[in-house]
Amino acid sequence: MAFNDFSMDNHWLPFTPNRQFRKDPRIFVAADGMQFTTHDGKKVIDGISSLWCVGAGHNRKPINEAIKRQLDTLDYATAFQASNDKAFRAAEMIAAMAPGDLNKVLFCNSGSEAADTSLKVALAYHRSRGEGHRNVFIGREKGYHGVGFGGMSVGGIPANRKAYGPALLPRVDHMRFIHDPVNNAYIHNQEPVWQEDILAELENRILPLHSPENVAAIIVEPVAGSAGWYLPPKGYLQRLREICDKHGILLIFDEVITGFGRMGTAFASDFYGVVPDMLNFAKCVTNGVIPMGGVVCRDKLYDAMMKTEAPEHVIEFFHGYTYSGHPVACAAAIATLELYKQENLFQRAGEMGKVLSDAFHATFKGLPNVIGIRSLGLAAAVELAPMAGSPGKRGFDIYVDCFHKGALVRPAGDVLVIAPPYIVEKQHIDTLVNTLADSIRKHA
């Protein structure tokens, strides 16, 4: 298929330098297993699970067939004042996988919507308990929670906040970032250990500043994925849970990236042994085939909102989306979760994560401009020193070069990430890592 078959005049690409793309388009037309086919017939290994989404690999027949059956049975039904059978089954399966008493599932369509949904649940929960004054949110520097105004407000990636500052939520603060580039530049399949208490600032400055009884929720990614796979210090999430419990603050884990197998467990919550009050999910829940997101809530949140003296015809939580619990998306989720279980893909992700980690540290350490390597679960990142005056250019140039050599990696500024589907084989890892290493040398 020739490039000339595509008109470049109408599609405005998201999170993409469109001017550069028009000169050097990267267009996929097919995918199977671990590989894409481009518009000009080249094969490209999917080294990033298509942005953390495709855990089971591309073109999986059980998922495809489930979608086809659902389309022939019930294509769509309203989610308001009614529902569909697949939504109840998908919610049941997700709740069964979630840790602790996270049993109530609110469906949406993306991680961004999940973030805003969880923030609204927090406000509504506290109000239902007579604590409507709890309206302060705390996020973390370099945290990513989507592109809704709520998610951008609690998120801490400057580029996502820069242009929209005046419209962001006013009562938001941010904890310090979780990376120590001096003492923990190289993390090899383990949790980094800090000598200082990184959460002391939360307890001694941020919470006293706002007064703890005014804080509704703290939201974090268990692992900072979008910023470049930054790992929390050992004991960090457990201590964060303790601080929230002490002050009656809800803890939200954004597991859009870490959920459904990336850490070798169902959720990062399981990996770290911490149960949040809400868990946001998306991406791998449907293997990326059809958009779906959601929030799993602890029973106490649901129960508090149901304890109302309002008449039964009154809506308890005034929130939702037209496509919440879409029957086709739920059919895809059911088939995906069954496939993960049948093929034991979460355990496989953990096993292949060790192979990926070993390859990263053996290959990249000592290469030009490499200033850090981080690996845990089935994801790893190599961090490069930025070009003087052009932050992000080195990483982007390497990404483009790798693409043309048949390897899809992810640039996060000057951090290059590989996070392949769970079906990845050692030869795929070797190809991805060696291609990236050659490009790092080339762009030294």
N, C-alpha and C positions, 0 to 999 in steps of 0.2 A: 504494500500500500504506500503510495507516494505521499510525501508531505503536502504536495499541491492539492491533495484531496480535502485539506482542511482550510477553512477560512479563519483567519486570525483577527477578524474585525469586530467580533461581538463578545467573546468570552473574556471577562475580567477575572483573572486568577487570584484566589485568596492567598495571603501570606507568601507572595511571590513577587520578585522584581520583574514586572511585566515587560519593561523595555528590553531587558536582557533576554527574556524568554522568547520574544518575537524574533530575535536574531539567532537563537539557539534553542528551538523547541524540543521539549522532551514529552512525547505523547505515547501513552500505552494504548494498545488495541486488543490485547489478549493477555491472559495469565493462567498458569497451571502449576500447582505444587509450589515450588520455590522460585519460579521464574515468570517474568513479564516478557511479552513481545512488544517491541516498539513499532511505530508507524512505518519505519524504514526496514523492518524485518530483523532487528538485532534482539538478542536475548540479554536480559538484565536480571541478575539475582536480587530478590527482594530481601535486602539486609536489614530492613526496618519494620517488617510486618505491615507495610503500607501505613506508616505513622501509628504503630503500636496496636493495630486492629486485627490483623489476620493471623491469629494464633495457630489455627489448624492448617494453614496453607491455603492456597488459592484453588478454586474450582472443585470444592468438596461435594461430591454427589449427594450424600445424605442431606446436606443443608439445601442444596438446589432443589432436590425432589420434594422436600418439606414445603418449600416456598411454592412450588408449582401446585401441589395438592391444595394448599391453603387458598391460592388464587382461584382454583376451580370450585372451592367450597364457600368461602366467605372472604371477599376481597377487602372490604372495609366496613366498619360499623362505628357509629359515634361512641366516644368515650364518656360523654356527659349524660347522666341520668340512665345510662345503660352500659353494657360492656360486652365482651365476647369470651368464649370458652378458653381460647388460647392465652388470653391475658391472665386468667386465674391460674392456669397451669404453669406459665412462665414465672409468675410471682411466687408460686409454691416452690418451684425448683431453686430459684435464686435465694429465697429465704432459708431453705434447707442448707444451702452452701455457706451462707453468711455466718459469722461467728456469734456466739452469745445469744442474746434475745433480740437480735436484729431480724424482725419478722414481718414488718410492714413495708411493702414496696410501692413507691410512687413512680409511675413510668413517665418518661419524657422522651426526647429524641436525640440528645447529645450531651456531652459533658458540660458544655456551657449552660444548658438548661438545667442540668442536674445541680450545678453550683448555685444558681439563683433559687432553685426550688429548695435546697437545703437551708439557705439563709432565711427564706420565708417561713419554712417550718419552724426554725428556731424562734423567730419573732412571735409566731402564732402560738407556739407551745408556752412560752413564758407569759404571754398575755392571758392564755386560758387558765393559768395558775395565779393570776392576779399580780404578775410581775412584769407588766408592760413597760416598765422603766428600763428593763434590760434590752438595750438597742445598740450597744457597741459591739462591733465585730473586730476580731484580731486575726490577721493573716501572717504571712512571713515574707521577708525579702526574697525576691526571685521565685516566689511561688506562682504557679499558673493555675487558674481556675476558670478558663474559658474567656469568652469575649462579650458576655452580657455585662451590663453596667454593674450588677452586683459582683459578679466574678472578677471583673477588672478592678473593682474597688478593694476587695480583699486580696487580690493577686498582687505580686510584687515585682513583676517584670517591667522595667521602666518604659520600654518601647510600647507596651500595651496600654500604658497609662498616660503617656506624654500628651497625646493629641486630645484626650477626652477628660482631662483633669477637672474642669469646672462642673461636669455632669456626674462625677463619681459620688458615692455615698459619703456623707460628711463625718460620720462617727466610726472611723476605722483607724486602726493602728497596726503596726507590723513588727514582728519579732525579727531578730537578727538572723542572717543566713547561717546554714549548717555546715559550711565548708571551711576547713582550715588549710589553705594552700601551702603553708610552711611545714606543718607537722604531719599532714595527711594528704600529701600530693599523690601518693601511690597507695591505692586500696585494692588488694588482691583477694576478692571473694570473701570479704570479711567486713564486720562493722568497725568503723573508725573509733578509736578511743581518744577522748579529749581529757586533758589535765584540768581544764577549767569547767565551771558549770555554765553552760551556754544559756540555760533557762533562768539564771539568776536575774537577768535584766527584766524578764517577764514578771517575776515575782516582786522584785524590788523597785522597778520603775514604771513599767507599763500598766500593770494592774492598779497600783496605788494612784497613778495619774488619773485614771478613769473611774476608779473605785470599783472593786470586783463585782459588787451587786448591780452594776449597770451593764456588765458584759453579758451578751447573749450567747456567743459562741466563739470558739477558736477553730479555724479551718486550716489544715495543712495537707500537703501530699506526703504520705509516709516516706517516699523517695521523691526528690525533686526531679521529675522526669523531663519536662519540657525545657528546663534551664540547661540540661546536659548531664543527667543521671548523677545527682549529688546525693550522698548517702547520709542518713542521720547518725549522730554519735551513738555509741552503745548506751542504752538506757534512756535515751532522749524521749522516745514516745511513751515509755512507761511513766516517766516523771511528768510528762505533759498531761497524761491521764490523771495522775494524782493531783496535780494543781487544779485541773478542771473540777474534779470531784470535791476538793476542799472548798471551792468557792461557788458551787452550783452552776458552773458554766458548761454548756454543751460542747462536746468535742466532735468535729466533723473530719473524717478522713476522705480526701479526694483520691479515690482509687480508679479513676478513669484509665490510667496507664498501668498501674500495678495490679488491678483486679483481673481475675480469671486466668491465673497461671504464670504471670511473668516472673514471680519470685520463686517458682517451684511449688507454690501452695495456692489454694483458691484465691486468697487475698493477702496483701501485705499485712493486714491485721493478724492473720494466722501466723505469718512468718515472725512477726515481732511480739506476738502474744498480747496484743492490746485490743480491747473491744471499744470502738468509738460509739457515740450516740447516734450518728448517722454515717452512712457509707455511700459515697457517690460512685456510680459506675457508668460505663458506656463501652465503646470500642469493641473489645474482644467478646462481649456478650453475644453478639451475632456474627462473630468472625469478620466483622466489617462489611458484611454483605448488604445489610439494610440498616439505616440509622436507628439506633435505640440508645436511650440512656435511662437513668433512674436514680432514686435515692432509697436505700434500705434504712428504715428507722427502728429504733428500739421500741418495744411495746409501750413503754411509759409515755412516749410522745403521742402515740395514737390514742391511748386510753385517756390522757388528760384532755384531748380535744373532743372526745366523745362524751365526756362528763359535762354536759351543758344543759341548762334549763330551757334552752330555746326549743320551739316546736320541732317535731321530727322532720318536717318538710324543709327546714332551714339547713343550708349547706354549712358544714362544720369548718372546712378549710377552703377558702375561696381562691382556688388555684387549679390550673391544669392546662393542657395543650390539646389542640384538635386531634393530634395523632398520638396522644398518650395511650400506650398499650395497643398500638396498631396490630390487628390480627396477623398480618403477614410478617411483621417484625417479630412478634411473639413466637410465631411458628419457626422462624429462623433461629431465635434464641433457644427454643426447646431442642431443636435438632443440634445446634452447636454445643450446648451443654452436655447432651447425651454423647456426642462424638468425643468431646474432651474426656469424658469418663470411660467410654469404651476403649479408647486408645491410650489411656493413662498419660495424657499429654502434659498435665501439670508436673508430674514426677519427671517426665522426660525433659521438660524445660529446665528443671533444677539440675539434672544430670548434664545436659548440654551447656548449661551456664558455666559449669566448671571448665569445660573444654574451651569455651569462648574466653573465659577469664585467663586461663593459662596462655592462650594464643596472644592475647593483647599484651600481657606483661612480658612475654618472651620476645615479642616482635617489635614493640614500639619504644620500649625503654632505651634511651640513648640516641634515638633518632633526632634529627635537627628540629629545633623549636618545640619539642615535646616537654611540657612542664607539669604534666599530671596524667595519671591513668586511674580510672575507677571502674570496678566490676563487682557485681553482685546480682544473683539471679541471672536470667537470660538477657542481659543487657550489659554493655560496657562502653566506656567513653575514653577518648584520648583528647587531652586538652593541649592546645598549641599557643605559643606566645603570639599575640596579634602583630600585624604589620604596623609600624609607626604611622600614626595618623589615619589608618584605615582598619579599624576593628571590624572583624567579621569577614574581611576580604580573603584572607588566607583560607579560612574554613570553607567559604563558598567556592573558591577556585578549585579546591581539592574535591569538594562534592561533585562539581561539574565534570572534572577530569575522571573521577571514579565512575560516574554514570556512563561516560563514553567508552570506558573500558569494561562495562558490563556488570557494575556493582552499585546498587542503590544504598547509600549511607545517608545519615541525617546530619546536616550542619545545624548546630545551635550556637551561633556566633562562631568563635574559633574552637568550639568543641565538636568533635566528630563522634557520632554514636552509631553503634551497631546493635540492633535488637531484633533478631530474625524470628520467623515463625517457629513454633515448638517442634515442627517436623524437620528442622534443619539437621543436616548431616555434617560430619567433620570436614568433608571435602568442600562443602559450601563455606564453612567458617574459614578454612585455609585460603580459599579464593578471595573472600571478602577482606580478610585481614591483610593478605599479601598485596592485594590491589591498593588498599588504603595506604599501606606502608610505602609502596612505590611512588604514590602520588605525594605523600608527605616529603619524601626525598626530592622529588621533582620540583616542589614548590618551596624548597628551603631558601 
